[in-house]
């Protein structure tokens, strides 16, 4: 049985500076909305109901970025587990050959006995290679290969597409979602991972190196025929945005021109959850980043997006010589 839905949004002592990022649908003052020409508030996330699944199933979503270390695998683990907790069946595929980490983040590293390579070689059945998460049986993990192993020359885009097609036609029924954790870079591993996908979640951080890679990846996804691309901005710090030391989410959205799926604040609990193999969305009480991942998963189900709001900049402190115009 899947874990029950959270009855209502849990009560947290949230910093006021994080409220605009985590809950952009909360009503702001009419004066603020007129000043920044924001649309009127029409709806917000309703946590006492199950999200309504949009689109044809299975929905094959690749989680990518181009740059390494921006949080692709963390995003795949938390969104996949959130979808399963909402009651949807999910297969998460770790497509990073030789450097897989999704099993570690899910705490399933000791239960991976077979991989997709063994399935293609005829050494096992597909259902034997799928590892079911005991905490949430609606989530299954499939690894492409074992750690530190080289991918066979015959494994490529066609092979991964065959695996996804096999999931579609399996006797127990197709999953609602297939999430593909894409490796970093834009080489053969990237081409293989995006081949079966019809949607993409682009994970980036608000720094120029990640944004340049994200812009390049966006172009490659569109060339491959993937038009449904949504963006998650990870590791956002409102204090740095106010001090003009970090680009705002509005700046990121303006540069990339993508629909916004979620904004994940910087959270020290990420390292703890990674080392424990316990995704953030399972934490009790929930963390700020965990709540943001759940909201992003909700929007993914309903093919919805969010609107970034402006974070007011702090007035710069005036020094002694400001009296003299300094």
C-alpha positions as CSV (number, residue, x, y, z in Angstrom):
1,X,0.0,0.0,0.0
2,X,1.3,3.5,-0.9
3,X,1.8,6.0,1.9
4,X,-1.2,8.2,2.5
5,X,-1.3,11.7,1.2
6,X,-0.3,14.4,3.5
7,X,-3.7,15.7,4.9
8,X,-2.9,19.4,4.6
9,X,0.3,21.3,4.3
10,X,2.3,20.7,7.5
11,X,2.8,23.6,9.9
12,X,6.4,24.9,9.8
13,X,8.2,27.8,11.2
14,X,9.1,29.1,7.8
15,X,11.4,32.1,7.3
16,X,9.4,35.0,5.7
17,X,12.1,35.3,3.0
18,X,11.4,31.8,1.8
19,X,7.6,32.2,1.5
20,X,7.6,33.8,-1.9
21,X,9.7,31.0,-3.3
22,X,8.0,28.0,-1.8
23,X,4.4,29.3,-2.0
24,X,4.3,31.7,-5.0
25,X,0.5,31.2,-5.2
26,X,0.0,32.8,-1.8
27,X,-1.9,36.1,-2.2
28,X,0.3,39.1,-1.9
29,X,-0.9,42.6,-1.2
30,X,-3.0,44.1,-4.1
31,X,-0.5,47.0,-4.2
32,X,2.4,44.6,-4.7
33,X,0.6,42.7,-7.5
34,X,-0.3,45.9,-9.3
35,X,3.3,47.2,-9.0
36,X,4.8,44.1,-10.5
37,X,1.9,43.4,-12.8
38,X,1.3,39.9,-11.4
39,X,-1.8,38.0,-12.4
40,X,-4.6,37.6,-9.8
41,X,-4.4,34.5,-7.6
42,X,-6.7,31.8,-8.9
43,X,-5.7,28.6,-7.2
44,X,-3.2,27.0,-4.9
45,X,-2.0,23.4,-4.2
46,X,-4.7,21.4,-2.5
47,X,-3.0,18.9,-0.3
48,X,-6.2,17.2,0.8
49,X,-6.8,15.7,-2.6
50,X,-4.9,13.5,-5.0
51,X,-3.4,15.3,-8.0
52,X,-5.2,14.6,-11.3
53,X,-3.0,12.8,-13.8
54,X,-2.7,14.6,-17.2
55,X,-1.5,13.2,-20.4
56,X,-1.2,9.7,-21.7
57,X,0.6,7.0,-19.7
58,X,3.3,6.0,-19.3
59,X,4.7,9.5,-19.2
60,X,8.5,9.2,-19.9
61,X,10.4,12.0,-18.3
62,X,14.1,12.5,-18.5
63,X,15.8,14.5,-15.7
64,X,18.8,16.3,-17.1
65,X,21.0,19.4,-16.8
66,X,24.2,19.2,-18.8
67,X,26.4,20.3,-15.9
68,X,27.2,17.8,-13.1
69,X,26.5,18.4,-9.5
70,X,23.4,20.5,-9.8
71,X,21.0,18.0,-8.2
72,X,19.7,15.8,-11.0
73,X,19.8,12.5,-9.1
74,X,18.5,14.2,-5.9
75,X,15.6,15.6,-8.0
76,X,14.9,12.2,-9.5
77,X,14.8,10.4,-6.2
78,X,12.6,12.9,-4.4
79,X,10.2,13.5,-7.3
80,X,9.9,9.8,-8.0
81,X,9.2,9.0,-4.3
82,X,6.7,11.9,-4.2
83,X,4.8,10.6,-7.2
84,X,4.7,7.1,-5.6
85,X,3.4,8.6,-2.4
86,X,0.6,10.3,-4.4
87,X,-0.5,6.8,-5.5
88,X,1.1,6.6,-9.0
89,X,3.3,3.8,-10.1
90,X,6.8,4.9,-11.0
91,X,9.9,3.3,-12.5
92,X,13.1,5.3,-12.0
93,X,15.9,4.4,-14.4
94,X,19.5,5.3,-13.5
95,X,21.0,5.8,-17.0
96,X,24.4,6.9,-15.7
97,X,26.7,4.1,-16.8
98,X,29.5,3.1,-14.4
99,X,28.7,6.1,-12.1
100,X,25.2,5.3,-10.9
101,X,24.1,7.0,-7.6
102,X,20.3,6.8,-7.7
103,X,20.4,3.5,-5.8
104,X,22.4,5.2,-3.0
105,X,20.0,8.1,-2.6
106,X,17.1,5.7,-2.4
107,X,18.9,3.4,0.0
108,X,18.6,0.4,-2.4
109,X,22.2,-0.2,-3.2
110,X,22.3,-3.6,-1.5
111,X,19.3,-4.9,-3.4
112,X,20.4,-4.4,-7.0
113,X,21.2,-7.8,-8.3
114,X,20.4,-7.5,-12.0
115,X,20.5,-4.5,-14.4
116,X,19.2,-3.7,-17.8
117,X,22.3,-5.1,-19.4
118,X,21.5,-8.5,-17.9
119,X,17.9,-8.2,-19.2
120,X,19.1,-7.5,-22.7
121,X,21.6,-10.4,-22.6
122,X,18.9,-12.8,-21.5
123,X,20.4,-13.5,-18.1
124,X,17.2,-12.4,-16.3
125,X,13.7,-11.1,-16.8
126,X,12.8,-7.5,-16.6
127,X,10.7,-7.9,-13.4
128,X,13.8,-9.4,-11.7
129,X,15.9,-6.4,-12.5
130,X,13.3,-4.0,-11.0
131,X,13.9,-3.2,-7.4
132,X,10.8,-2.3,-5.4
133,X,11.1,0.2,-2.6
134,X,9.7,-1.4,0.5
135,X,8.8,2.0,2.0
136,X,6.7,2.9,-1.0
137,X,6.0,-0.2,-3.2
138,X,4.7,2.0,-6.1
139,X,8.3,3.0,-6.8
140,X,10.7,0.7,-8.7
141,X,14.3,1.2,-9.6
142,X,16.1,-0.1,-12.7
143,X,19.8,0.4,-13.1
144,X,21.4,0.3,-16.6
145,X,24.6,-1.3,-15.4
146,X,26.7,-2.2,-12.4
147,X,29.1,0.3,-10.8
148,X,32.5,0.7,-12.5
149,X,31.4,-1.4,-15.5
150,X,31.6,-0.5,-19.1
151,X,28.5,-0.3,-21.3
152,X,28.4,-2.9,-24.1
153,X,29.0,-1.4,-27.5
154,X,25.5,-2.6,-28.6
155,X,23.7,-0.6,-25.8
156,X,22.5,2.7,-27.0
157,X,19.4,4.7,-27.7
158,X,17.6,1.8,-29.3
159,X,18.3,-0.5,-26.4
160,X,16.9,1.9,-23.8
161,X,13.9,2.6,-26.0
162,X,13.3,-1.2,-26.0
163,X,13.5,-1.3,-22.2
164,X,10.9,1.5,-21.9
165,X,8.7,-0.2,-24.5
166,X,9.0,-3.4,-22.4
167,X,7.7,-1.5,-19.4
168,X,4.8,-0.3,-21.4
169,X,3.8,-3.8,-22.3
170,X,4.6,-5.7,-19.1
171,X,1.8,-8.1,-17.9
172,X,1.3,-6.2,-14.6
173,X,0.5,-3.0,-16.6
174,X,2.5,0.0,-17.6
175,X,3.7,2.5,-14.9
176,X,2.2,5.9,-14.8
177,X,5.7,7.5,-14.9
178,X,9.1,6.5,-16.1
179,X,11.8,8.8,-14.8
180,X,15.2,8.6,-16.5
181,X,18.1,10.0,-14.5
182,X,20.4,11.4,-17.2
183,X,24.2,11.4,-16.9
184,X,26.1,14.7,-16.9
185,X,27.4,16.0,-20.2
186,X,26.1,15.8,-23.8
187,X,27.9,12.8,-25.0
188,X,26.6,9.3,-25.9
189,X,25.2,8.7,-22.5
190,X,23.0,11.9,-22.8
191,X,21.8,10.9,-26.3
192,X,20.9,7.4,-25.0
193,X,19.0,8.8,-22.0
194,X,16.8,11.2,-23.9
195,X,15.9,8.9,-26.7
196,X,12.7,7.3,-25.2
197,X,11.6,10.5,-23.4
198,X,8.7,12.8,-24.5
199,X,9.1,15.2,-21.6
200,X,12.1,16.7,-19.9
201,X,12.8,18.3,-16.5
202,X,15.9,20.5,-16.7
203,X,17.6,21.0,-13.3
204,X,19.9,24.0,-12.9
205,X,21.4,26.3,-10.3
206,X,21.5,30.1,-10.4
207,X,25.1,30.4,-11.6
208,X,26.4,31.2,-15.0
209,X,28.2,27.9,-15.7
210,X,25.1,25.8,-15.0
211,X,22.9,28.2,-17.0
212,X,25.2,28.1,-20.1
213,X,25.1,24.3,-20.0
214,X,21.3,24.3,-19.4
215,X,20.8,26.5,-22.4
216,X,22.9,24.2,-24.6
217,X,21.0,21.1,-23.4
218,X,17.6,22.8,-24.0
219,X,18.6,23.3,-27.7
220,X,19.6,19.6,-28.0
221,X,16.4,18.4,-26.4
222,X,14.3,20.5,-28.8
223,X,16.4,19.2,-31.8
224,X,15.5,15.6,-30.6
225,X,11.8,16.5,-30.7
226,X,11.2,17.0,-26.9
227,X,9.2,20.2,-26.7
228,X,7.7,19.8,-23.2
229,X,10.6,21.1,-21.1
230,X,10.2,22.4,-17.6
231,X,12.8,23.8,-15.3
232,X,13.7,23.3,-11.6
233,X,16.0,25.9,-10.1
234,X,17.9,24.2,-7.3
235,X,19.9,25.5,-4.3
236,X,18.3,29.0,-4.2
237,X,19.3,31.3,-1.4
238,X,17.1,34.4,-0.9
239,X,19.8,36.1,1.2
240,X,22.2,36.1,-1.7
241,X,19.5,37.2,-4.1
242,X,18.7,40.2,-1.9
243,X,22.4,41.1,-1.7
244,X,22.7,40.8,-5.5
245,X,25.2,38.0,-5.1
246,X,23.0,35.4,-6.8
247,X,20.7,35.6,-9.8
248,X,17.0,35.5,-9.0
249,X,14.6,32.8,-10.3
250,X,13.1,35.5,-12.5
251,X,16.6,36.1,-14.0
252,X,17.1,32.4,-14.6
253,X,13.7,32.1,-16.3
254,X,14.3,35.1,-18.5
255,X,17.7,33.7,-19.6
256,X,16.4,30.1,-20.4
257,X,12.8,30.9,-21.4
258,X,11.4,27.7,-19.9
259,X,8.3,27.0,-17.8
260,X,9.1,26.8,-14.1
261,X,8.3,23.5,-12.4
262,X,9.8,24.2,-9.0
263,X,12.2,26.3,-6.9
264,X,14.3,24.3,-4.4
265,X,15.8,26.3,-1.6
266,X,19.3,25.6,-0.2
267,X,18.9,23.1,2.6
268,X,21.5,21.5,4.9
269,X,19.3,18.4,5.2
270,X,20.2,17.4,1.6
271,X,23.7,16.1,2.7
272,X,22.2,14.2,5.6
273,X,19.5,12.5,3.5
274,X,22.0,11.6,0.9
275,X,24.3,9.9,3.3
276,X,21.4,8.0,5.0
277,X,19.8,6.9,1.7
278,X,16.6,8.5,3.0
279,X,15.0,11.1,0.5
280,X,14.0,14.5,1.8
281,X,10.3,14.0,1.1
282,X,10.2,11.2,3.8
283,X,11.5,13.5,6.6
284,X,9.3,14.1,9.5
285,X,8.9,17.0,10.2
286,X,9.3,17.9,6.5
287,X,12.2,20.0,5.4
288,X,11.9,23.1,3.2
289,X,13.5,21.4,0.2
290,X,11.3,18.3,0.7
291,X,8.2,20.4,0.6
292,X,9.4,22.1,-2.6
293,X,10.1,18.7,-4.2
294,X,6.6,17.5,-3.4
295,X,5.1,20.7,-4.9
296,X,7.2,20.2,-8.1
297,X,6.0,16.5,-8.3
298,X,2.4,17.7,-7.9
299,X,2.8,20.2,-10.8
300,X,4.5,17.5,-12.9
301,X,1.4,15.2,-12.5
302,X,-1.0,17.9,-13.5
303,X,1.3,19.4,-16.2
304,X,1.2,22.6,-14.3
305,X,3.8,25.3,-13.8
306,X,4.5,28.0,-11.2
307,X,5.1,31.7,-11.5
308,X,8.3,33.2,-10.0
309,X,7.9,36.2,-7.9
310,X,10.3,39.1,-7.3
311,X,12.4,39.0,-4.2
312,X,12.9,42.5,-3.0
313,X,16.5,43.7,-3.0
314,X,18.0,44.9,0.3
315,X,19.0,48.6,0.3
316,X,22.7,48.8,0.4
317,X,24.1,50.1,3.7
318,X,25.5,53.6,3.6
319,X,28.9,54.2,5.0
320,X,30.3,57.2,6.8
321,X,31.4,58.8,3.6
322,X,27.9,58.6,2.0
323,X,27.3,62.0,3.6
324,X,29.8,63.4,1.2
325,X,28.4,61.4,-1.7
326,X,30.7,58.4,-1.3
